[in-house]
Amino acid sequence: MTSSEYPPMQSPVCPLPYNDYETIVMAHGSGGALSLDLIKKVFLPCFSNPALLAGNDFAEVPGFVHGRVVVSTDAHIVSPLFFPGGDIGRLSVSGTVNDLAVSGGIPLCLTASFVLEEGLKISTLEKIVKSMADTSLEAGVPIIAGDTKVVERGKADGIFISTSGVAVIGAGRAIVGSNAQPGDAVIVSGTLGDHGLAVLTARGELGLSADIRSDVAPLNNLIRKVTEFTDQIHVMRDPTRGGVATTLNEIAQQSHVGITLFEDQIPVHPAVRSACELLGFDPLYVANEGKVIIILPANLAHEVLSILQHEPYGQNARLIGQVQADSPGTVHLKTSIGGTRVLSMLSGELLPRIC
C-alpha cells in the first residue's frame, strides 16, 4: 500500500463514523467508540452467537460435556493474505480446528485475536472475517470470544491472527504421538504439498505460474467419521510446517519406532510435483493445511481408507507406509527404483510465512 492510499490522520478523541473510514486507523485500537464500531460492523455480524453477544470479557464454553479437555493455540502470519484456495481467515480457523481434531476429541469452540496494521483496508478485513465465519460454520465450531489491537503502519504486514480452541475427548481414548506401534499402517488423507506451493506461487516472486490450490480446510468432520468407526487409532497428526517427512520423524522419535514410506504410493498432484522438481523441493517436506496422517493397526487400514475416500477432503487418501521396530526414531523412504534413503527432519525454514 502506498502512502497516498492512507487516509489523513484523524483525531482519536473525536473519531469519524465507522462508515467514513476505508482503512484501519490507530483509533480503531483505542478501546473507545471507534473500536466498538469496528466490532459491531465487522466482527459481530459474522461471528454472532450468544456467548459473543453477551458482551463480557469471558465466554462460557457451549455444549460442555464430561470428559478430558484439550486446548490448542496457533498464530497465523501468512503472506499473501489471499491465495488460491484460501486466505488467512480460513487458515486461522482450520489450523486450530485440525490441531484439536487430531486428538480424537470434538472441537467445541474457538477464540480469535487480531493484530491490525494501520492502513489495512476495512473491506479486506471484512472479507477475511467473512471467510473465518464461513469456515467456522462449515466446521460447526463457533468463535465465542476475541480481541483486536491496532499497530502503526509497517508493524504487522496487514493483519496477524491468533486462534485458540477447546475440545473434549471421551474417556479411554488416547491418540498421541507416542502411541505408534510396530506393524501399524500409515495413511495420509490426500495429496501432499498443495498449501505450501499455492502460497509460494501466489507471491509471484519466482515467476512461477501453476494451477495449484491450497488444501486448507477444517478436517474435524472427516476425522470424526474415522473415530466413530474405530477406537483403535494410535496416532493422528496434521502435517503442516515441515510436511509429512518432518511430522513422521517427530512421531518416530516420540514412539521409539521406525517408519518406512513407499514412494510409489505417496499421492502428489502433478502440478505440485512439477513445481517441486523445478524448484528443487521435496513434496514430503512442503506444508499442508488440509491433510491428516493416521497411524493405526494394519488390519483396519483398508476400511479406514474406504471411509476417507468417500469424503470430500479424503478422496485421494492413500496407505503410504508402515511402522516397524527396527531403526527407532528414523524414517526411511523406499524409492520407486528400489533404493532406500533416510528422510531426516527438516532443519531449517523451507518456505517462510506460509501459515
Residue pairs with C-beta under 8 A, 6 or more apart in sequence:
1 119
1 121
5 23
5 119
6 23
6 118
6 119
6 153
7 21
7 22
7 23
7 25
9 25
10 16
10 25
10 27
11 27
12 26
12 27
12 30
12 32
12 34
15 25
15 27
15 32
15 33
15 34
15 37
17 37
18 34
18 37
18 38
18 40
18 41
19 41
21 28
21 122
22 121
22 122
22 123
23 118
23 119
23 120
23 121
23 122
24 116
24 117
24 118
24 119
24 120
24 121
24 122
24 125
24 150
25 34
25 118
25 150
26 118
26 150
26 152
27 34
27 35
27 150
28 34
28 35
28 38
28 116
28 148
28 150
29 35
29 116
29 148
29 149
29 150
29 151
35 148
38 122
38 148
39 148
42 122
42 125
42 126
42 129
43 129
43 146
43 148
44 52
44 53
46 129
46 130
46 132
46 133
47 129
47 132
47 133
47 136
47 142
47 143
47 146
49 62
49 142
49 143
49 144
50 62
51 59
51 60
51 62
51 109
51 142
51 144
51 145
52 59
52 143
52 144
52 145
52 146
58 145
59 109
59 111
59 144
59 145
60 144
61 108
61 109
61 144
61 166
62 108
62 109
62 142
62 144
63 108
64 108
64 168
65 168
67 105
67 168
67 169
67 170
67 171
68 105
68 168
68 169
68 170
68 171
69 166
69 167
69 168
69 169
70 100
70 103
70 105
70 166
70 167
70 168
70 169
71 100
71 164
71 165
71 166
71 167
72 96
72 99
72 100
72 164
72 165
72 167
73 96
73 162
73 163
73 164
73 165
74 92
74 95
74 96
74 99
74 162
74 163
74 164
75 160
75 161
75 162
76 88
76 91
76 92
76 95
76 160
76 161
76 162
76 163
76 355
77 157
77 160
77 353
77 355
78 88
78 91
78 199
78 353
78 354
78 355
79 157
79 199
79 203
79 353
80 199
80 202
80 203
81 87
81 88
81 124
81 128
81 158
81 159
82 88
82 127
82 202
83 198
83 199
83 202
83 214
84 198
84 201
84 202
84 212
84 213
84 214
85 194
85 195
85 198
85 213
85 214
85 215
85 216
86 94
86 131
86 195
86 198
86 214
86 216
86 289
87 127
87 128
87 131
88 128
88 159
88 161
89 127
89 128
89 129
89 130
89 131
89 132
89 135
89 161
90 131
90 132
90 134
90 135
90 216
90 217
91 216
91 289
91 355
92 112
92 132
92 161
92 162
92 163
93 110
93 132
93 135
93 136
93 139
93 141
93 143
93 163
93 218
94 135
94 139
94 216
94 217
94 218
94 219
94 289
94 290
95 163
95 240
95 289
95 355
96 110
96 163
96 164
96 165
97 107
97 110
97 139
97 141
97 165
97 218
97 219
97 220
98 218
98 219
98 220
98 238
98 289
98 290
98 292
99 165
99 238
100 107
100 165
100 166
100 167
100 220
101 107
101 167
101 218
101 219
101 220
101 223
101 224
101 236
101 292
102 175
102 223
102 236
102 237
102 238
102 292
103 167
103 169
103 175
103 176
103 236
104 169
104 170
104 173
104 175
104 223
104 227
104 233
104 236
105 167
105 168
105 169
105 170
105 173
106 167
106 168
106 169
106 220
106 224
107 139
107 141
107 165
107 166
107 167
107 220
108 141
108 165
108 166
108 167
108 168
109 141
109 142
109 143
109 144
109 165
109 166
110 136
110 141
110 142
110 143
110 144
110 163
110 164
110 165
111 143
111 144
111 145
111 146
111 163
111 164
111 165
112 132
112 143
112 145
112 146
112 161
112 162
112 163
113 146
113 147
113 148
113 149
113 161
113 162
113 163
114 146
114 147
114 148
114 149
114 159
114 160
114 161
115 149
115 150
115 151
115 156
115 159
115 160
115 161
116 125
116 148
116 149
116 150
116 151
116 156
116 158
116 159
117 150
117 151
117 152
117 153
117 154
117 155
117 156
117 157
117 158
117 159
118 150
118 151
118 152
118 153
119 153
120 158
120 159
124 158
124 159
125 159
128 159
128 161
132 143
132 161
133 143
135 218
136 142
136 143
138 218
139 218
139 220
139 221
140 220
140 221
141 165
141 218
141 220
143 163
172 231
173 227
173 231
175 227
175 233
175 234
175 235
175 236
176 235
176 254
177 235
177 237
177 250
177 251
177 254
177 255
178 254
178 255
179 234
179 235
179 255
179 295
180 234
180 235
180 251
180 252
180 254
180 255
180 257
180 259
180 295
180 323
181 234
181 255
181 257
181 297
181 323
182 257
182 323
182 324
182 325
183 297
183 298
183 322
183 323
183 324
184 234
184 295
184 296
184 297
184 298
184 322
184 323
185 295
185 296
185 297
185 298
185 300
185 301
185 319
185 321
185 322
185 323
186 248
186 259
186 261
186 293
186 294
186 295
186 319
186 320
186 321
186 322
186 323
187 293
187 294
187 295
187 296
187 301
187 304
187 305
187 308
187 317
187 318
187 319
187 320
188 239
188 244
188 266
188 267
188 291
188 292
188 293
188 294
188 317
188 318
188 320
189 219
189 222
189 291
189 292
189 293
189 294
189 308
189 313
189 314
189 316
189 317
190 215
190 267
190 290
190 291
190 313
190 314
190 315
190 316
190 317
191 215
191 267
191 268
191 269
191 272
191 291
191 316
192 239
192 243
192 244
192 266
192 267
192 268
192 272
192 283
192 284
192 286
192 288
192 291
193 243
193 268
193 269
193 272
193 276
193 281
193 283
193 286
193 287
193 288
194 212
194 213
194 214
194 215
194 269
194 272
194 288
194 290
195 214
195 215
195 216
195 286
195 287
195 288
195 289
195 290
195 354
195 355
196 243
196 286
196 287
196 288
196 350
196 351
196 354
197 210
197 212
197 271
197 272
197 275
197 276
197 281
197 286
198 212
198 213
198 214
199 214
199 351
199 353
199 354
200 206
200 208
200 275
200 351
200 354
201 208
201 209
201 210
201 212
201 275
206 279
208 275
208 278
208 279
210 271
210 272
210 274
210 275
211 271
212 269
212 271
212 272
212 275
214 289
214 290
215 288
215 289
215 290
215 291
215 313
216 289
216 290
217 289
217 290
217 313
219 238
219 290
219 291
219 292
219 313
221 311
222 292
222 308
222 311
222 313
222 314
223 236
223 292
225 307
225 308
225 311
226 233
226 294
226 304
226 307
226 308
227 233
229 303
229 304
229 307
230 296
230 300
230 303
230 304
232 296
232 297
232 300
233 294
233 295
233 296
234 295
234 296
234 297
235 251
235 255
235 293
235 294
235 295
236 292
236 293
236 294
236 295
237 247
237 250
237 251
237 292
237 293
238 247
238 288
238 289
238 291
238 292
238 293
239 246
239 247
239 248
239 287
239 288
239 291
239 293
240 247
240 287
240 288
240 289
240 355
241 287
241 354
241 355
242 285
242 287
242 345
242 346
242 350
243 282
243 283
243 284
243 285
243 286
243 287
243 288
243 346
243 350
244 261
244 266
244 284
244 285
244 288
244 291
244 293
244 320
245 282
245 284
245 285
245 331
245 343
245 344
245 345
245 346
246 285
246 345
246 346
247 293
248 259
248 261
248 293
248 321
248 331
248 343
249 329
249 330
249 331
249 343
249 344
249 345
250 345
251 259
251 293
251 295
252 258
252 259
252 328
252 329
252 330
252 331
253 329
255 323
256 328
256 329
257 323
257 324
257 325
257 328
257 329
258 323
258 324
258 325
258 326
258 327
258 328
258 329
258 330
258 331
258 332
259 321
259 322
259 323
259 324
259 330
259 331
259 332
260 321
260 322
260 324
260 331
260 332
260 333
260 334
261 284
261 320
261 321
261 331
261 332
261 333
261 334
261 343
262 320
262 321
262 333
262 334
263 333
263 334
263 335
263 336
264 336
265 318
265 319
265 320
265 321
266 283
266 284
266 318
266 320
267 316
267 317
267 318
267 320
268 276
268 283
272 283
272 286
273 283
275 281
276 282
276 283
276 286
281 350
284 333
284 343
285 346
285 350
286 350
286 351
287 351
287 354
287 355
289 355
290 313
294 304
295 323
296 304
298 322
301 319
302 319
305 317
305 318
305 319
307 314
308 314
308 317
309 315
309 316
309 317
330 342
331 342
331 343
331 344
332 340
332 341
332 342
332 343
333 340
333 341
333 342
333 343
334 340
335 341
